[in-house]
Amino acid sequence: MQRAAYVAEAQLYGEPFLPPLTETLEEVAAAVAAATVLKGVVGGRIVAAGRARVEGGTLLLGRFAVAPDMQRQGLGARLISALEATAGPGVGRFELFTGMKSEHQLRLYKRCGYSEFRRAPGLPGVELVYLEKGV
């Protein structure tokens, strides 16, 4: 499901080697072991997933994926809210990032209360936009 969800991003950036598309099963397993992972299920099918982990006083959210046929139905916003709710004591902010061309994701994150605080280079031709939100 993650790969299917990120194909449109790969096409948008002209980059078939985005990390969510090249992550091995072992890398996924290691990331899952080190993070809180939530999934959305409809009729026994996983249709959405995301990860979060605490680093210092920040909950880092990422690897949001929604099945292509289920996108634009509010699942991303619900997933973000559910992951934010996992933050324990001592977490003072939430942080996530996306690519600068990912306009739908940027609008979603801003609707969820996130604000851009920096940009940094990613893969060649991809500028990453980092967003944050206070608890």
Steps between C-alpha positions, in 0.01 A plus 500: 500500500786740581653456157166548324440818701837651408497432124329835433772678701771324300333614179459856631873525574622282214681295762431125511732449796312686773575330833141373554529320165839342564466411868569129548291271718783497754511881506123518546520247785775700673307826461182341632688364803628851579174688447131513570324379188130547437295362216156559358305191402188476285342159449814321615721699258770738623424829325713745700806496721740738671784500748606717793791495741614727779836671476572737785179690563381461140267244347630438148221389268547348159465234235134583459348279235142477380396252233450688172130409473438625856679836475323833554247351740645639823706195594828695505364759743354230724830312494696812596260574785518142628881502490511835682280347770773243571736772625588443860601739774797716415408539132469871425484503124421295193711501184465356149628568150414462134636609165449855376292384201263294716229767504219274621706384799610854580136615501402204719774568753411868518131410552618277786670801662859457381723790394814492290816569697781402262597354164789269422628310199387141458571277203627688193226732380292455816481773761350384830257720690501448878188593695430514872214542741493557875314258722 
